[in-house]
Amino acid sequence: MNSKVEWVLLVDDDEIQNFIHQRIISKYLTQDKIYIATNGEEALAILKSQLENQQNTQKGIIFLDINMPIMNGFQFLEKYNRELAGTFAQTTVYPLSSSEDIMDILQMNHLGINNYLVKPLTHEQAGALLK
């Protein structure tokens, strides 16, 4: 598999969506390069683990749901921007949410994210982003 992206982190509390998105992404990346977190706190732990284990921190994509328990997408992004964004400089965050609320989109824009996607991730979107 040849991809311009080396790893993907799915951050979503919906197991069915994660399963579907993982299947789509696996057309472009091997399973061991697809990480799944069910909330922002787990996602931060995965990213910190990548650093501790000296795994690749370049050329990644984070697909981020907004509405999750424990730590939502906005809270994750605020902490990610403060603590990890510099280390993951070649990683792109794509909000991937079922919410089409303009306030959510504006808040993501305020946090520096302009590439908002509405669930579900399609094969066409995945292909454009991953290959």
Backbone torsions as a table, in degrees:
resi	resn	phi	psi	omega
1	MET	NA	128.3	-179.2
2	ASN	-115.2	118.6	-174.2
3	SER	-138.7	146.9	175.7
4	LYS	-77.9	-10.3	177.5
5	VAL	-109.0	137.1	-176.9
6	GLU	-97.8	-21.0	178.4
7	TRP	-158.1	157.9	178.7
8	VAL	-134.7	138.8	173.3
9	LEU	-116.8	117.8	174.6
10	LEU	-93.5	123.5	179.7
11	VAL	-119.8	101.0	-175.9
12	ASP	-161.1	138.6	179.4
13	ASP	-85.5	-3.1	-179.5
14	ASP	-92.9	106.9	-176.2
15	GLU	-62.2	-35.3	-179.6
16	ILE	-66.8	-45.2	177.2
17	GLN	-61.4	-42.1	178.6
18	ASN	-60.5	-42.3	179.5
19	PHE	-61.9	-47.9	-179.2
20	ILE	-62.5	-48.1	-177.9
21	HIS	-65.6	-37.0	177.6
22	GLN	-63.2	-41.0	178.4
23	ARG	-62.2	-43.1	179.5
24	ILE	-64.4	-47.8	-176.7
25	ILE	-66.8	-30.3	-178.5
26	SER	-66.1	-9.7	173.0
27	LYS	-73.3	-16.6	-176.5
28	TYR	-117.6	-24.2	-178.8
29	LEU	-133.5	151.4	174.9
30	THR	-72.1	156.7	-176.2
31	GLN	-57.2	-32.9	-178.1
32	ASP	-73.7	-3.0	177.7
33	LYS	-108.7	7.5	178.1
34	ILE	-115.0	116.8	-179.2
35	TYR	-107.7	148.2	-179.1
36	ILE	-130.1	132.1	174.3
37	ALA	-128.9	144.7	-178.0
38	THR	-98.9	1.9	173.4
39	ASN	-162.8	170.6	-177.1
40	GLY	-63.1	-34.8	179.4
41	GLU	-63.2	-44.9	177.0
42	GLU	-63.0	-38.7	-179.9
43	ALA	-62.6	-44.6	177.5
44	LEU	-61.4	-39.2	178.6
45	ALA	-63.7	-40.3	178.2
46	ILE	-63.1	-45.7	-179.3
47	LEU	-64.4	-41.4	178.0
48	LYS	-65.9	-34.6	176.8
49	SER	-65.1	-39.0	176.6
50	GLN	-58.3	-42.5	179.6
51	LEU	-65.7	-47.2	-178.6
52	GLU	-62.0	-36.8	-179.1
53	ASN	-89.8	7.1	-180.0
54	GLN	53.0	38.8	175.1
55	GLN	-82.2	168.0	-178.2
56	ASN	-59.9	127.8	176.7
57	THR	-111.8	7.1	-177.6
58	GLN	-103.2	160.8	173.6
59	LYS	50.6	51.4	178.1
60	GLY	-113.1	164.5	173.0
61	ILE	-130.4	134.8	173.3
62	ILE	-113.1	116.3	173.3
63	PHE	-94.2	117.8	-167.6
64	LEU	-119.6	117.0	171.8
65	ASP	-73.9	158.1	179.6
66	ILE	-94.3	-52.3	-173.3
67	ASN	-92.2	101.4	179.6
68	MET	-140.8	156.5	175.3
69	PRO	-75.6	168.8	175.9
70	ILE	68.7	-64.3	175.7
71	MET	-142.0	114.6	-177.5
72	ASN	-79.1	179.0	-176.4
73	GLY	-62.9	-38.6	178.7
74	PHE	-65.4	-45.1	179.5
75	GLN	-63.3	-41.5	176.8
76	PHE	-58.6	-49.6	-175.0
77	LEU	-63.8	-38.5	177.4
78	GLU	-61.3	-46.1	-179.4
79	LYS	-70.5	-40.9	177.5
80	TYR	-58.6	-47.5	-179.6
81	ASN	-61.1	-38.8	-179.9
82	ARG	-71.5	-41.4	-167.5
83	GLU	-107.2	-29.7	-168.4
84	LEU	-127.2	-18.5	-172.9
85	ALA	-57.2	-37.6	179.1
86	GLY	-63.4	-37.5	179.6
87	THR	-72.7	-34.5	-179.8
88	PHE	-101.9	50.1	-171.6
89	ALA	-61.9	-29.0	-179.4
90	GLN	-98.1	15.9	178.7
91	THR	-100.1	138.0	179.4
92	THR	-111.7	136.4	176.2
93	VAL	-101.0	127.2	175.3
94	TYR	-118.5	110.2	171.1
95	PRO	-60.8	128.7	179.5
96	LEU	-128.5	95.4	-170.3
97	SER	-134.1	156.8	174.0
98	SER	-81.3	-12.0	-179.2
99	SER	-77.4	127.9	172.2
100	GLU	-111.0	18.5	-179.7
101	ASP	-65.0	125.7	-177.7
102	ILE	-59.6	-30.5	179.0
103	MET	-67.2	-37.4	175.8
104	ASP	-64.3	-44.4	-179.8
105	ILE	-63.5	-44.1	178.7
106	LEU	-63.9	-39.2	178.6
107	GLN	-65.4	-39.5	175.8
108	MET	-63.6	-41.9	177.2
109	ASN	-59.5	-41.8	178.7
110	HIS	-61.5	-32.0	178.5
111	LEU	-85.9	6.6	175.4
112	GLY	92.7	11.6	-178.3
113	ILE	-109.8	120.8	-177.7
114	ASN	-112.9	-6.4	-173.0
115	ASN	-105.7	68.1	-174.9
116	TYR	-81.9	128.3	178.4
117	LEU	-115.5	143.7	176.7
118	VAL	-101.6	134.2	179.1
119	LYS	-61.6	152.6	-4.9
120	PRO	-84.6	158.8	172.6
121	LEU	-65.8	130.8	-179.6
122	THR	-96.9	163.5	176.0
123	HIS	-60.6	-38.0	-179.2
124	GLU	-65.2	-44.5	178.6
125	GLN	-63.9	-45.1	179.8
126	ALA	-59.8	-45.7	179.2
127	GLY	-59.4	-43.1	179.5
128	ALA	-65.2	-34.9	-176.2
129	LEU	-87.1	-29.1	-169.9
130	LEU	-106.0	-24.5	-176.9
131	LYS	-105.1	NA	NA
